[in-house]
Amino acid sequence: MTLGEIKDVAAILGIVVAAGSLASAALNLMLTVRTNRAKFWLELRSAFAKHDDVHRKLRPGGEWATNAGPRSTEEYAQIIGYVVKECRILARDRAASARVSDRA
């Protein structure tokens, strides 16, 4: 085997290794995206569960849906906590917020 042939084999092996590395990185990226999306949905569901009472009061037919609204500073604080928490979660991941609005 000549030196030129050895260089050609080394170059081909380098290309194969590089292609394998790219394929592995692409697979890892896809799995990471899926994992992060699942974590986002779990965190969002947890946030909704923590503020379920406020959410129910704000829905149509709820206690605050009419002109009654919240009456005390504690009730206003519950609304602010609810809205701020949801906005932070949605703003953190713009792609996920678009998906949330599509599903709403």
C-alpha positions in Angstrom: 0.0 0.0 0.0 1.4 3.4 -1.0 1.4 6.5 1.1 -1.3 8.0 -1.2 -3.5 5.0 -0.6 -3.0 5.3 3.1 -4.0 8.9 3.0 -7.1 8.1 1.0 -8.1 5.4 3.5 -7.5 7.8 6.5 -9.6 10.5 4.8 -12.4 8.0 4.2 -12.3 6.9 7.8 -12.3 10.5 8.9 -15.4 11.2 6.9 -17.1 8.1 8.3 -16.3 9.1 11.9 -17.4 12.7 11.2 -20.7 11.5 9.8 -21.2 9.2 12.7 -20.5 12.0 15.1 -23.0 14.3 13.3 -25.7 11.6 13.4 -25.1 11.0 17.1 -25.3 14.8 17.8 -28.5 15.1 15.8 -30.1 12.2 17.7 -29.0 13.6 21.0 -30.4 17.0 20.1 -33.8 15.4 19.2 -33.9 13.6 22.5 -33.0 16.7 24.4 -35.7 18.7 22.7 -38.3 16.0 23.5 -37.1 15.8 27.1 -37.2 19.6 27.6 -40.6 19.8 26.1 -41.9 17.2 28.5 -40.3 19.0 31.4 -41.9 22.2 30.3 -45.4 20.6 30.1 -44.9 19.0 33.6 -43.9 22.4 35.0 -46.8 24.1 33.4 -49.3 21.6 34.7 -47.8 21.9 38.1 -48.1 25.7 38.0 -51.8 25.4 36.9 -52.5 22.9 39.7 -51.0 25.4 42.3 -53.3 28.1 41.1 -56.4 26.0 40.2 -58.7 27.8 42.7 -57.8 31.2 41.1 -58.2 29.7 37.6 -61.7 28.4 38.4 -62.7 31.7 39.9 -61.6 33.6 36.7 -63.3 31.2 34.3 -66.7 32.1 32.8 -69.3 31.3 35.5 -66.7 31.5 38.2 -66.9 33.6 41.3 -64.8 36.5 39.7 -66.1 36.2 36.1 -68.8 38.8 36.7 -68.3 42.3 38.1 -67.9 40.8 41.6 -64.2 40.3 41.1 -61.7 39.9 43.9 -62.4 41.9 47.0 -59.4 41.8 49.2 -55.7 42.4 48.7 -55.1 38.7 49.3 -57.4 37.8 46.4 -55.7 40.3 44.1 -52.3 38.9 45.1 -53.6 35.4 44.1 -54.4 36.7 40.7 -51.1 38.5 40.3 -49.2 35.3 41.4 -51.2 33.3 38.9 -50.7 35.6 36.0 -47.0 36.3 36.7 -46.2 32.6 37.1 -47.9 31.7 33.8 -46.2 34.5 31.9 -42.7 33.6 33.2 -43.2 30.0 32.2 -44.5 30.9 28.7 -41.9 33.6 28.1 -39.0 31.3 29.1 -39.6 29.1 26.1 -41.0 31.0 23.1 -41.6 27.9 21.0 -43.6 26.3 23.8 -45.7 29.4 24.4 -46.7 29.3 20.7 -47.7 25.7 21.1 -49.7 26.6 24.2 -51.6 29.3 22.5 -52.3 26.9 19.6 -53.8 24.4 22.0 -55.8 26.9 24.0 
